[in-house]
């Protein structure tokens, strides 16, 4: 593994993440997932630039691709891709627990770079993953999972999904924040279901392969910004 090989993960609010794959001191690949429309959400989205943009579904709080600078390669559905040595798999899922009849389809994205595998669940709404989905997701180092309920799984349901995937780290997303127009639950329900207390939010997560926990899943709460 290269000396500088690492990932930096920033949460921008809702389901939006900015992930930077740092290969060498000069070489990096920037990935943005689910950029949102500030008018729809109720708070400002910081300036974003990317080589790759992933869109889990076509709702306004997830598909504001035009806000991302840099002429990125956009992936908005299932399939397998390799862009700048980043391997990406889009896995079909449902935005609700009635096979999409209420809110349609959702894509789970698994991306792998520098030996680290990340899974972004998007607006996952199923009560549980199917055996086929679990097989396609595979072994995951860092899971990004919605926990706010209403339009996705809630905190207790998310804890069950964590149990199905068994990642080494999990970052909750898509929950209530100040000024957010969408009615969502707070992150506390998820933390309680995971048995986590007093978890202090971090501004970013910078991780190398050697930093990943070997046994129990570690919960990491990020501040949006």
PyMOL commands that set and color helices and strands:
alter all, ss='L'
color gray80, all
select helices_A, chain A and resi 38-41+65-67+131-137+155-165+188-193+209-211
alter helices_A, ss='H'
color red, helices_A
select strands_A, chain A and resi 6-13+16-22+28-33+48-49+52-54+68-69+73-75+79-83+86-94+105-113+116-120+142-146+169-173+205-207+218-219
alter strands_A, ss='S'
color yellow, strands_A
deselect
rebuild
show_as cartoon
